[in-house]
């Protein structure tokens, strides 16, 4: 029991209990560092491809400001939206969410080259030609790695 306040004691202020539902919504649903990292990877990939924000926004069906909030890590990206973004950027969801060095393995020059390659590849309509290009790239990569053993 609280002793009664004396004449010289400051008044006791009783604060209401925080609304548990509201507190939970702002702490559990707020973006995290991981959300910011995903947004940064999205932005890096988009810029490497030379794709304007407006084009990516249109491809996935969101407004430019919403896409900006995703890239800045101000808003979490839902799984279905992340899948659409990855498809629009020509990368795997894992590439956008991975915390490994794979996500940042390429430098800016290589990122730009990958963007150009992705654009060119997406313009090839024949599946056999796309498969042939993939086989050629794999063959060249294997020859490169086997030559450095």
N, C-alpha and C positions, 0 to 999 in steps of 0.2 A: 504494500500500500504506500502511496506517495504521501509524505508528510504535508500538512497544510502550508501554504505559502505565507511567509511572514510579510510585514509591511515593507521591508527593504528588499525583498526578493523580486527579481524580474518576473513579469507575467509568463505563465507557461502557455506555449503555443502548441496545440495539437494539430499535426499535419495529417491529412487524409492518407490512407494507404494507397500506393500507386495502383492504378488499374492494371491488373495482371495481363489481361488480353492485349491492351495497348502496348505495354512494356515488352511483351513477348514478340509482338509484330515488328517493332522497330529494332529489336536486337537480333532476332533470329533470321529476319528476312533482309536485313541491310546488307549491301555488298561487302565482300571481304577482300583481302589482298589477292586471293585466288581469282576472284571476279575481275579485278583490275588487270591481272596478268593475262587473263583470257582476252579481255578487251584490247590490251596492247598488242597481243599476237594477231588479232583480227585486223587492227589498224595497220600493223607492219606488213601483213600479207597483202592487204588492199593497196597500200601505197607501192609495194614492190611490183604489183601488177599494173600500176598506173591507172587504177580504177577510181573514179571520183566517188565520193561518199554518196552522192545522189543515185549513182548507178547501182551500188550495192543495196541501198535502201529500197529502190524500186524492185530489184530482183527478189528480195525476201519479203517485200510487202509491209515495210514499216516507214514511218516518216523520217526525214533527215535528222531532226532533233533526237528522235528515239535511237537511231543508229549511232549518233554522236555520244549519247549517254552510255550505250553498250561499250563503245570503244574507250571511253574515259573511265569505265568501271563504276559509273554512278548508278547503273541499273544492272541487275543480274540478267543473264541471258538464259531463257528457258531452254530445255533440252531440244525441243522441236525446232526452235528458232536457231539454235546452235548448229543443228544438222543442216538447216537451209543455208546458213551462212557458210559453213564448210563447203557445201556443194557449189555455191556461187563463187567461192574463191578457189575451187579446184583442189582442196586439201582434205585430209581426214579430220574428223572431230578430234582424234587423238593429237594431231599436230597442234590444234588450238588449245587443248587442255593439258598437254603434257608438261610436267615440271622438270623434265630431263633436259639435257643439253641439246637434244635433237631440235627442239623448238628454236633455239638460238644459234644453231650450228653454222649458219651461213652469214656472211658479212653483207653489207649493203649492196655491193656490186653483184654478188651472187644472187641475192634476193631479187634484184632487178632482172637478171638473166632468167631466173626461174619464172618470173612474171611474164616475160616475153615468150618463153617456151610454153607456158600454160595457155597464153592467148593463141599462139599458133596451133597448139595441139587441139584446142577446143574448136578451131575452124576446120579441122579435118573431119569430113563427114563419113568417110568409109571406114568401117570397123577394122577391115583387114589392113588398111594403111596405118591406122592408129596402133594396131598390134605390131606391125612391122617396125614402127618407130620405137616402140617400147623395147622390142627385141634388140634393135640396133643400140639403143642407149645402154641396155644391160650388158651387151657384148663389149661395148667400149669401156664401161665401168669395170668389168671383170678384167679386161686386158690391162687397164690402168693399175688396178690393185695387185694383179699377179706380177706385174713388172716391178713393183716396189718391195717385194718380199725379201 
